[in-house]
Amino acid sequence: MIFNAVPALTWAIFPEPQCDLQKLWERVYTEWFPTSGYEQVEGPQFEMYYGMPGHTQGEIWIPVKKK
């Protein structure tokens, strides 16, 4: 069995209770990054999904560092 390790990074985690991750991606880059004092670093980005059909929540995980 092959496992790929996720590197140890600092992550900005953005929850989205309505699971509208497309709109959340846009808001992260147009609203959060310009004002946060953080910048994105190289590494994997994740979309996480939780819940049951009809009641799904999501999160976006982006690797970051302070500017």
Phi and psi restraints in degrees (value plus and minus 20) as a CYANA .aco file:
   2 ILE   PHI    -127.2   -87.2
   2 ILE   PSI     109.3   149.3
   3 PHE   PHI    -138.8   -98.8
   3 PHE   PSI     114.2   154.2
   4 ASN   PHI    -118.1   -78.1
   4 ASN   PSI     108.2   148.2
   5 ALA   PHI    -101.8   -61.8
   5 ALA   PSI     123.0   163.0
   6 VAL   PHI    -112.6   -72.6
   6 VAL   PSI     106.8   146.8
   7 PRO   PHI     -86.1   -46.1
   7 PRO   PSI     131.9   171.9
   8 ALA   PHI     -94.2   -54.2
   8 ALA   PSI      92.9   132.9
   9 LEU   PHI    -157.3  -117.3
   9 LEU   PSI     149.6   189.6
  10 THR   PHI    -111.1   -71.1
  10 THR   PSI     111.5   151.5
  11 TRP   PHI    -136.8   -96.8
  11 TRP   PSI     115.3   155.3
  12 ALA   PHI    -112.7   -72.7
  12 ALA   PSI     104.8   144.8
  13 ILE   PHI    -135.8   -95.8
  13 ILE   PSI     105.5   145.5
  14 PHE   PHI    -137.1   -97.1
  14 PHE   PSI      86.5   126.5
  15 PRO   PHI     -98.9   -58.9
  15 PRO   PSI     129.8   169.8
  16 GLU   PHI    -160.6  -120.6
  16 GLU   PSI      76.7   116.7
  17 PRO   PHI     -80.4   -40.4
  17 PRO   PSI     -48.7    -8.7
  18 GLN   PHI    -111.6   -71.6
  18 GLN   PSI     -21.8    18.2
  19 CYS   PHI      42.3    82.3
  19 CYS   PSI      10.1    50.1
  20 ASP   PHI    -112.9   -72.9
  20 ASP   PSI      51.0    91.0
  21 LEU   PHI     -90.7   -50.7
  21 LEU   PSI     -46.4    -6.4
  22 GLN   PHI     -81.8   -41.8
  22 GLN   PSI     -65.8   -25.8
  23 LYS   PHI     -87.4   -47.4
  23 LYS   PSI     -56.5   -16.5
  24 LEU   PHI     -85.0   -45.0
  24 LEU   PSI     -62.2   -22.2
  25 TRP   PHI     -74.2   -34.2
  25 TRP   PSI     -66.1   -26.1
  26 GLU   PHI     -81.1   -41.1
  26 GLU   PSI     -64.9   -24.9
  27 ARG   PHI     -85.2   -45.2
  27 ARG   PSI     -57.9   -17.9
  28 VAL   PHI     -78.2   -38.2
  28 VAL   PSI     -67.0   -27.0
  29 TYR   PHI    -101.6   -61.6
  29 TYR   PSI     -47.8    -7.8
  30 THR   PHI    -114.9   -74.9
  30 THR   PSI     -44.2    -4.2
  31 GLU   PHI    -134.9   -94.9
  31 GLU   PSI     -68.6   -28.6
  32 TRP   PHI     -96.8   -56.8
  32 TRP   PSI     -74.0   -34.0
  33 PHE   PHI     -77.7   -37.7
  33 PHE   PSI     -64.0   -24.0
  34 PRO   PHI     -82.8   -42.8
  34 PRO   PSI     -41.8    -1.8
  35 THR   PHI    -137.5   -97.5
  35 THR   PSI     -21.0    19.0
  36 SER   PHI    -105.7   -65.7
  36 SER   PSI     -44.8    -4.8
  37 GLY   PHI      64.1   104.1
  37 GLY   PSI     -12.3    27.7
  38 TYR   PHI    -138.7   -98.7
  38 TYR   PSI     138.0   178.0
  39 GLU   PHI    -153.1  -113.1
  39 GLU   PSI     134.1   174.1
  40 GLN   PHI     -93.8   -53.8
  40 GLN   PSI     123.2   163.2
  41 VAL   PHI    -137.4   -97.4
  41 VAL   PSI     145.2   185.2
  42 GLU   PHI     -86.5   -46.5
  42 GLU   PSI     114.8   154.8
  43 GLY   PHI     138.1   178.1
  43 GLY   PSI     152.7   192.7
  44 PRO   PHI     -91.8   -51.8
  44 PRO   PSI     126.9   166.9
  45 GLN   PHI    -128.8   -88.8
  45 GLN   PSI     124.9   164.9
  46 PHE   PHI    -145.6  -105.6
  46 PHE   PSI     125.3   165.3
  47 GLU   PHI    -132.6   -92.6
  47 GLU   PSI     105.9   145.9
  48 MET   PHI    -132.5   -92.5
  48 MET   PSI     121.2   161.2
  49 TYR   PHI    -145.8  -105.8
  49 TYR   PSI     117.0   157.0
  50 TYR   PHI    -154.1  -114.1
  50 TYR   PSI     134.9   174.9
  51 GLY   PHI      90.5   130.5
  51 GLY   PSI    -182.4  -142.4
  52 MET   PHI    -138.4   -98.4
  52 MET   PSI     139.1   179.1
  53 PRO   PHI     -72.2   -32.2
  53 PRO   PSI     112.7   152.7
  54 GLY   PHI      69.5   109.5
  54 GLY   PSI     -33.2     6.8
  55 HIS   PHI    -165.4  -125.4
  55 HIS   PSI      43.5    83.5
  56 THR   PHI    -122.0   -82.0
  56 THR   PSI     119.5   159.5
  57 GLN   PHI    -137.8   -97.8
  57 GLN   PSI     138.8   178.8
  58 GLY   PHI    -161.4  -121.4
  58 GLY   PSI     147.8   187.8
  59 GLU   PHI    -163.4  -123.4
  59 GLU   PSI     130.3   170.3
  60 ILE   PHI    -134.7   -94.7
  60 ILE   PSI     111.9   151.9
  61 TRP   PHI    -135.7   -95.7
  61 TRP   PSI     104.8   144.8
  62 ILE   PHI    -149.4  -109.4
  62 ILE   PSI     110.0   150.0
  63 PRO   PHI     -93.4   -53.4
  63 PRO   PSI     114.9   154.9
  64 VAL   PHI    -159.6  -119.6
  64 VAL   PSI     146.4   186.4
  65 LYS   PHI    -164.5  -124.5
  65 LYS   PSI     136.6   176.6
  66 LYS   PHI     -87.7   -47.7
  66 LYS   PSI     123.6   163.6
